[in-house]
Amino acid sequence: MIIRKAHKEDMKAVLELIQELATFEKEPQAVEITVNDLVCDGFCENPLFHCFVAELENEIVGMALYYYRYSTWKGKTIHLEDLIVKEKMRGSGLGFALYSKIIEQGKTDNVRRIEWAVLDWNTPAIEFYKKSGAKVFDDWRIAQMDEQGIFNFLTNKSKV
C-alpha cells in the first residue's frame, strides 16, 4: 500500500470514493461535484484543497481530503473534510495510515489544530478518534447553509 499526494488523474477515483461515502452516510444523492470540479479546485494556482490517496495494486482504495483554515484562537489549522476507505478495505489499517498522514502533515505545517466532523451515529469512528487522542465534542453543533438557504437569506434578510 502506498500513501501519496493525489494527482489530477486520481480525481475520478476520488469522486467514486466520495460517492461511496455519501451512500454510507445515507445521502447518495447529495454529491453535486464533478471530476472537473475536483481537478479545477484542487490543482489550480491557489488550490482549495489537498488530498492524499491510498493506492494498492494500482487501485485507489482510500483518500483523505483536507484544506487549511484560520482560527481566531489558534491561527493556521487543517480541516480534514473527508477520510474515506473503500468498504472492502475497512479494517485493513488503511484508514489509520491516511489518518496518520494527515496528522504528520499538520505537524510539518506547524498547525495548532486539526479538526473534522463525525456523525453522532458513527460509533466505530468516534471510538477510534477518542482512542487516538482526539477530543470529540458533544456540545458543538455544525451549522450549514446550502444554496437554497443562501438564496432565501439574501432574498428575505430584512425579515430575519
C-alpha positions in Angstrom: 0.0 0.0 0.0 1.3 3.5 -0.9 0.0 6.7 0.6 0.8 9.6 -1.7 -0.3 13.1 -2.8 -3.2 12.9 -5.2 -2.8 13.8 -8.9 -5.3 15.2 -11.3 -5.7 11.8 -12.8 -6.8 10.4 -9.5 -9.9 12.6 -9.2 -12.2 10.1 -11.0 -11.4 7.6 -8.3 -11.6 10.2 -5.6 -15.1 11.2 -6.8 -16.1 7.5 -6.7 -14.9 7.3 -3.0 -16.9 10.5 -2.2 -20.0 8.9 -3.7 -19.4 5.7 -1.7 -19.1 7.8 1.5 -22.4 9.6 0.6 -24.1 6.3 0.3 -22.6 5.1 3.6 -23.9 8.3 5.2 -27.4 7.7 3.8 -27.3 10.6 1.3 -26.4 9.1 -2.0 -28.0 11.9 -4.0 -26.2 14.7 -2.1 -22.9 14.7 -4.2 -23.1 17.5 -6.7 -19.4 18.0 -7.6 -17.8 16.5 -10.7 -14.4 15.3 -11.6 -13.8 18.6 -13.4 -14.7 20.5 -10.2 -12.1 18.5 -8.3 -9.5 19.0 -10.9 -10.1 22.7 -11.2 -10.4 23.3 -7.5 -7.6 21.1 -6.3 -4.9 21.7 -9.0 -5.2 25.4 -9.7 -2.7 28.2 -8.8 -4.3 28.5 -5.3 -5.8 25.1 -4.6 -8.9 25.0 -2.4 -8.0 21.6 -1.1 -5.2 19.0 -0.9 -5.6 15.2 -1.0 -3.7 12.1 -0.1 -4.7 8.8 -1.7 -4.0 5.2 -0.7 -3.1 3.0 -3.6 -3.0 -0.8 -3.6 -2.0 -2.7 -6.7 -2.6 0.3 -8.9 -6.1 0.9 -7.5 -7.0 3.9 -5.3 -8.8 2.4 -2.3 -8.8 5.4 0.1 -8.3 9.1 0.3 -8.1 12.0 2.8 -9.1 15.4 1.5 -8.1 18.4 3.6 -7.7 22.2 3.5 -6.3 25.0 5.6 -8.4 27.2 7.8 -7.6 30.0 10.1 -8.8 30.1 13.7 -9.0 33.4 15.6 -7.9 31.5 18.7 -5.3 29.1 17.2 -4.1 30.5 13.9 -3.5 28.1 11.0 -5.4 24.8 11.2 -6.2 21.9 9.0 -9.7 20.8 8.3 -10.0 17.2 7.3 -13.0 17.2 5.1 -13.2 13.5 4.4 -11.2 10.4 5.1 -12.7 7.6 3.0 -11.7 3.9 2.7 -13.4 1.6 0.3 -15.7 -0.8 2.1 -13.7 -3.9 1.0 -10.6 -2.3 2.7 -12.1 -1.3 6.0 -10.3 -2.9 8.9 -7.1 -3.2 6.9 -5.2 -0.4 8.6 -5.6 1.8 5.5 -7.7 4.4 7.4 -5.2 4.6 10.1 -2.4 5.2 7.6 -4.4 8.0 6.0 -5.3 9.5 9.4 -1.6 9.3 10.4 -0.6 11.1 7.1 -2.9 14.0 7.9 -1.5 14.3 11.4 2.0 14.2 10.0 1.1 16.9 7.5 -0.3 19.1 10.4 3.0 18.7 12.3 5.0 19.5 9.1 2.9 22.6 8.6 3.1 23.7 12.3 -0.7 23.9 12.6 -2.1 24.3 16.1 -5.2 22.2 15.4 -6.6 19.5 13.1 -10.4 19.3 13.0 -13.1 17.3 11.3 -16.7 16.3 11.8 -18.1 12.9 12.6 -21.7 11.8 12.5 -23.1 11.0 16.0 -24.2 7.5 14.9 -20.8 6.5 13.6 -19.7 4.9 16.8 -16.7 3.0 15.5 -15.2 6.2 14.1 -15.9 8.1 17.3 -14.3 5.4 19.4 -11.3 5.3 17.1 -10.8 9.1 17.3 -11.1 9.1 21.1 -8.6 6.2 21.3 -6.2 8.1 19.1 -6.2 11.1 21.5 -8.7 13.3 19.6 -11.4 15.2 21.5 -14.9 14.5 20.2 -17.2 17.4 21.4 -20.8 16.8 22.4 -21.5 20.5 22.9 -20.7 21.9 19.5 -23.1 21.8 16.6 -22.3 22.1 12.9 -24.2 24.9 11.1 -24.5 24.9 7.3 -26.4 26.9 4.8 -27.0 25.3 1.4 -27.5 27.1 -1.9 -31.3 27.4 -1.3 -30.6 28.7 2.2 -28.2 31.3 0.8 -30.8 32.4 -1.8 -33.6 32.5 0.8 -31.5 34.6 3.3 -30.4 37.1 0.7 -34.0 37.4 -0.6 -35.5 37.7 2.8 -32.8 39.1 5.1 -34.9 42.1 6.1 -37.3 39.6 7.7 -34.6 37.9 9.9 
